[in-house]
Amino acid sequence: MLNRTIAKFLFYGVAIVLLVWTSSLTYSFLAMALPGQMWFVPLLGLVVFDVGMISWLFVFLSHAEGAIQRPCCF
């Protein structure tokens, strides 16, 4: 039981770190690709890319109906 709790904590910790890291990379890239824009333009791009990625993952995992659409392990 304790090993399972530790494994979940480590998994979600790594997932959060990776999400923060990729979000900072996306924001930095958009700020360089769109010079001279207001500070919120890369932030909106971040919403489109990273929040869109998480939304698409949630839709895929919870609303896929066919066997081809469903992942094998869930």
C-alpha positions as CSV (number, residue, x, y, z in Angstrom):
1,M,0.0,0.0,0.0
2,L,2.8,2.4,0.9
3,N,4.7,1.6,-2.3
4,R,1.6,2.3,-4.4
5,T,1.2,5.7,-2.7
6,I,4.8,6.6,-3.2
7,A,4.7,5.5,-6.8
8,K,1.6,7.7,-7.4
9,F,3.2,10.7,-5.7
10,L,6.4,10.3,-7.8
11,F,4.4,9.9,-11.1
12,Y,2.3,12.9,-10.5
13,G,5.3,14.9,-9.4
14,V,7.2,14.1,-12.5
15,A,4.1,14.8,-14.6
16,I,3.7,18.3,-13.1
17,V,7.4,19.1,-13.5
18,L,7.3,18.1,-17.2
19,L,4.1,20.1,-17.8
20,V,5.6,23.2,-16.2
21,W,8.9,22.7,-18.1
22,T,7.2,22.2,-21.5
23,S,4.9,25.2,-20.8
24,S,7.9,27.4,-20.1
25,L,9.4,26.2,-23.4
26,T,6.2,26.9,-25.3
27,Y,5.9,30.4,-23.8
28,S,9.6,31.2,-24.6
29,F,9.3,29.9,-28.1
30,L,6.1,31.9,-28.8
31,A,7.7,35.1,-27.3
32,M,10.7,34.7,-29.7
33,A,8.5,33.8,-32.7
34,L,6.2,36.8,-32.2
35,P,8.5,39.6,-31.2
36,G,7.0,42.9,-30.2
37,Q,3.6,41.4,-29.1
38,M,2.0,42.1,-25.8
39,W,2.9,39.8,-22.9
40,F,-0.4,38.0,-23.1
41,V,-0.1,36.8,-26.7
42,P,2.4,34.0,-25.9
43,L,0.2,33.2,-22.9
44,L,-2.8,32.7,-25.2
45,G,-0.6,30.5,-27.4
46,L,0.3,28.5,-24.3
47,V,-3.4,28.0,-23.6
48,V,-3.9,26.8,-27.2
49,F,-1.0,24.4,-27.1
50,D,-0.7,23.0,-23.6
51,V,-4.3,23.3,-22.3
52,G,-5.5,22.0,-25.7
53,M,-3.1,19.0,-25.3
54,I,-4.6,18.1,-21.9
55,S,-8.1,18.7,-23.1
56,W,-7.5,16.4,-26.1
57,L,-6.1,13.7,-23.8
58,F,-9.1,13.9,-21.5
59,V,-11.5,13.6,-24.5
60,F,-9.5,10.7,-25.9
61,L,-9.5,8.8,-22.6
62,S,-13.1,9.4,-21.7
63,H,-15.1,9.6,-24.9
64,A,-13.4,7.2,-27.3
65,E,-16.0,4.5,-28.2
66,G,-14.4,2.0,-30.6
67,A,-11.8,-0.6,-29.8
68,I,-9.4,1.1,-32.2
69,Q,-9.8,4.4,-30.4
70,R,-9.3,3.0,-26.9
71,P,-5.8,2.6,-25.5
72,C,-5.0,-1.0,-24.7
73,C,-4.2,-0.5,-21.0
74,F,-7.1,1.6,-19.7
